[in-house]
Amino acid sequence: MKESEYASQVKLETMTREFDDDGQPVFSPDGHHWAYRARRKKNKEVMLLDGKESAEFEAVTNPVFSPDSHHFAYRAKLKKNQEVILLDGKETTEFDAVTKPVFSPDSRRLAYFAKHEKKWHMILDGQEGLEIEKAGSYGPLFSPDGLHLEYLSLRMKFGFKPWEVSEIRDGKPSGLHHFENCRERSASLESPVFSPDGQKLAYVLWQGMRLGELPYEEAVKLRGFESVAAIPNQEPYADRCVVVDGQESKIYDGTLRIEVKFSPDSQHFAYAAHRHKNSTVVADGQEGKLYDNVIGGVFRDVAVGSDSPSHPFVYLAREGRKFYRVTQPLP
């Protein structure tokens, strides 16, 4: 195919505009739409959707497509330092500050946090609702069926004591968990995910890069590294504790994020735990064999009547220069 023939299929004018700065493009789930942020010389920013520019704002950020690719939302900062969410090109209510918008799985609902007169509230479908504690909060988070809206609040009990996480679902407390393993002075939440049936919630507690009150360099050496520079890829090194349905795992010290996955029937869970020297897969809380590295991982459906265990976890593992496809049965 000639280059001219290929180029004729693309609207080149949407790709050749000049800006002082631009952001990372995002694509819709169906791959038919794309968007990115761009800044002009006069320090005004616009959002481009399929090559079409929005109005100018002081700043724009957090572009998000709905799961069905039919809707598009993002944050924008106005001249008077107010912030607003734009949904399908239309401005919603102005607030002192707003967070990243989140679509429900069925694409019919939109939620975010908003600040007004020093108080934060949950905004659902444009309606101001529950007042929340923004500090240490993670969300909004929709259940898989889109019927429930949840956020998590992380806080440390008074003094140097374990952290606790409260779950708020549909505006009402649905769980409060205290964690004995997490005692660092700094911590945060990452990677929350519901089970397919929406009944279980998993997340990871990420806590500081120190061991107790040890200096960082000393803590790094105690964990087996000669120096900070010796940490693979110099990625953030931290302690992580996996929480599934309120039950915490032991502490894993590693450089990579942990992603928890549930089986299709929501009865089992698994995740890969990476350390600086080896990796393993933890299924239903039990560790598997240690490898140099673990790559990917999915629950595999098994035909009825098969001799294989139901929904085994399958992943790639490396030992030295050899790679293996591992099928790890559930406990």
Secondary structure, 3 states (H helix, E strand, C coil): CCHHHHHCCCCHHHCCCCCCEECCCEECCCCCCEEEEEECCCCCEEEEECCEECCCECEEEEEEECCCCCCEEEEEECCCCCEEEEECCEECCCECEECCCEECCCCCCEEEEEEECCEEEEEECCEEEEEECCCCEEEEEECCCCCCEEEEEEEECCCCCCEEEEEEECCEEEEEEECCCCCCCCEEEEEEEECCCCCCEEEEEEECCCCCCCCHHHHHHHCCCCCHHHCHHHCCCEEEEEEECCEEEEEEEECCCCCCEECCCCCCEEEEEECCCCEEEEECCEECCCECEEEEEEECCCCCCCCCCCCCEEEEEEECCEEEEEEECCC
